[in-house]
Amino acid sequence: MVIYMPKPKIYVTREIPERGLNKIKKYFDTEVWPEYAPPPKPVIIEKAKNVDALATLLSDKIDAEVFDAAPKLKIVAQMAVGFDNINIPEATKRGIYVTNTPEVLTDTTADFAWALLMAVARRVVEADKYVRTGQWKVSWHPTMMQGRDVHHATIGVVGAGRIGYAVAKRAKGFDMKILYYDVIPRPEMEKDLGAKRVDLDTLLKESDFVSLHVPLMKETYHLINAEKLKLMKKTAYLINNARGPVVDEKALYQALKEGRIAGAGLDVFEQEPTPVDNPLLKLDNVVVAPHISSASYETRSQMAEMVADNLIAFFEGKKPPNLVNPDVMKVRPLSKLF
């Protein structure tokens, strides 16, 4: 006699790329939030009531309030490297596994840090606007749209994890002097790339380009504030495609407006989406993007597939490949659920 086993139920908080979503649908009874904007938290709470799993994004706040409403919830599979939107201690205490999608977006994110760096240093966005708005009246002039050289400059990498390393690796190709700051020494970065570990203040004082690649936590909130910005050169540029709250935006605006630093490239903001009246958007020496550092077709498809693989492994009784909270295994030992 064949015993029918119902598929585990999952709620997916956004229409993720097909490669991952189709894999999820094969194994799970799947419901997907259909709109482009994220579901309001009350919707997530309502949908979580009867599901075994959630597939989430950074914009979804998953906390005790959600867990309280979800007695059957066993795993939250996040499509992102970061997971500061999820209350990890609370999940662990309740035996809820949490996974993420690291590594796959390292090179894509590092590429975009460089896109921001090059764009602001060489005034690409300003020059584009200059042409499109009819300001280009003279074919060539020695002082037209002068920017700053990147090659042979000094780059300071704040946070020397996978992405920080990848950014520094690209800097080597530009013959840059590489400084880095991290609470943990990275001897491989020093050996492979000739990078020098320094304290944060020294890095800020000596760098022509400061690129931020730290996670958001209590220790990194407003890591770059008014006091730190005063240490930077007037000719230096700040690049942030880590997390918005790592930088005090009000302090950054003042530093840029007053010419205390030369420019900034930002893919992340303290509030996302950032309001259209954010004063940073009025400055020509700021290049901005809507949190798209990992937004390549290849990378986003791989991330979605990793979400599926984490979920499938868990329900097959295997440790998910990208488990964020391994201590949860003591609370809820693995068991085959398919």
Long-range contacts (C-beta under 8 A, 24 or more apart in sequence): 5-338, 8-52, 8-53, 8-315, 8-337, 8-338, 9-50, 9-51, 9-52, 9-53, 9-72, 10-51, 10-52, 10-53, 10-54, 10-55, 10-311, 11-44, 11-47, 11-48, 11-51, 11-53, 11-54, 11-55, 12-54, 12-55, 13-38, 13-39, 13-44, 13-54, 13-55, 13-56, 13-57, 13-60, 14-38, 14-57, 16-55, 16-79, 16-300, 16-303, 16-304, 16-307, 17-297, 17-300, 17-301, 17-303, 17-304, 18-301, 18-304, 19-301, 19-302, 19-304, 19-305, 20-79, 20-301, 20-303, 20-304, 20-305, 20-306, 20-307, 20-308, 21-304, 21-308, 23-305, 23-308, 23-309, 23-312, 24-55, 24-307, 24-308, 24-311, 27-308, 27-311, 27-312, 27-315, 27-338, 28-53, 28-311, 41-65, 41-66, 45-69, 48-73, 52-315, 52-337, 53-77, 53-311, 53-314, 53-315, 55-79, 55-307, 55-311, 56-85, 56-86, 58-82, 58-84, 58-85, 59-85, 59-272, 60-85, 61-85, 62-86, 62-87, 62-91, 63-87, 63-90, 64-90, 67-91, 67-94, 67-96, 74-314, 74-332, 74-337, 75-99, 75-310, 75-311, 75-314, 75-315, 75-320, 77-307, 77-310, 77-311, 77-320, 78-307, 78-324, 79-303, 79-304, 79-306, 79-307, 80-303, 81-105, 82-215, 82-216, 82-243, 83-324, 84-215, 84-216, 84-217, 84-243, 88-324, 88-325, 91-325, 91-328, 92-325, 92-327, 92-328, 92-331, 93-331, 94-331, 95-328, 95-331, 95-332, 96-328, 96-332, 97-314, 97-320, 97-323, 97-325, 97-328, 97-332, 98-323, 98-324, 98-325, 98-328, 99-307, 99-310, 99-311, 99-314, 99-320, 99-321, 99-322, 99-323, 99-324, 100-322, 100-324, 101-302, 101-303, 101-306, 101-307, 101-310, 101-322, 102-162, 102-322, 103-162, 104-299, 104-302, 104-303, 104-306, 105-293, 105-294, 105-299, 105-303, 106-162, 106-163, 106-166, 107-166, 108-293, 108-294, 108-295, 108-296, 108-298, 108-299, 109-163, 109-166, 109-241, 109-293, 109-294, 110-163, 110-166, 110-167, 110-169, 110-170, 111-170, 112-241, 112-267, 112-289, 112-292, 112-293, 112-294, 113-163, 113-167, 113-211, 113-213, 113-239, 113-241, 113-265, 113-293, 114-167, 114-170, 116-239, 116-241, 116-265, 116-266, 116-267, 116-287, 116-289, 117-150, 117-209, 117-211, 117-237, 117-239, 117-265, 118-150, 119-265, 119-287, 120-237, 120-239, 120-263, 120-264, 120-265, 120-285, 120-286, 120-287, 121-147, 121-148, 121-149, 121-150, 121-209, 121-237, 121-263, 122-147, 122-148, 122-150, 123-147, 124-287, 125-287, 126-284, 126-285, 148-208, 148-235, 148-237, 148-262, 150-174, 150-176, 150-209, 151-175, 151-176, 152-176, 152-177, 153-177, 153-208, 153-209, 154-178, 154-179, 154-206, 154-207, 154-208, 154-209, 155-179, 155-207, 155-208, 155-209, 155-210, 155-211, 156-180, 156-181, 156-198, 156-203, 156-204, 156-206, 156-207, 156-209, 156-210, 156-211, 157-181, 157-195, 157-211, 157-213, 158-182, 158-200, 158-203, 158-210, 158-211, 158-212, 158-213, 158-214, 158-223, 159-212, 159-213, 159-214, 159-215, 159-242, 160-184, 160-186, 160-189, 160-195, 160-213, 161-213, 163-213, 163-242, 164-189, 164-211, 164-213, 165-189, 165-193, 167-211, 167-213, 168-193, 168-195, 169-193, 179-203, 179-206, 179-207, 200-228, 201-228, 201-231, 204-228, 204-231, 204-232, 205-231, 205-232, 205-233, 207-232, 207-233, 207-236, 208-233, 208-235, 208-236, 208-237, 209-236, 209-237, 209-239, 210-236, 210-237, 210-238, 210-239, 211-239, 211-240, 212-238, 212-239, 212-240, 212-241, 212-242, 212-246, 212-247, 213-241, 213-242, 214-242, 214-243, 214-246, 215-242, 215-243, 216-242, 216-243, 216-245, 216-246, 220-246, 221-245, 221-246, 222-246, 222-247, 222-248, 223-247, 224-248, 224-251, 224-252, 225-251, 226-251, 226-254, 226-255, 229-255, 229-260, 229-261, 230-255, 230-260, 232-260, 232-261, 233-261, 233-262, 234-259, 234-260, 234-261, 234-262, 235-262, 236-261, 236-262, 237-261, 237-262, 237-263, 237-264, 237-265, 238-263, 238-264, 238-265, 239-264, 239-265, 239-266, 240-264, 240-265, 240-266, 240-267, 240-268, 241-265, 241-266, 241-267, 241-268, 241-289, 241-293, 242-268, 243-268, 244-268, 244-269, 244-270, 244-271, 244-272, 244-274, 245-270, 249-278, 249-280, 252-280, 253-279, 253-280, 253-283, 256-280, 256-283, 256-285, 256-286, 257-283, 263-287, 267-291, 267-292, 267-293, 312-338
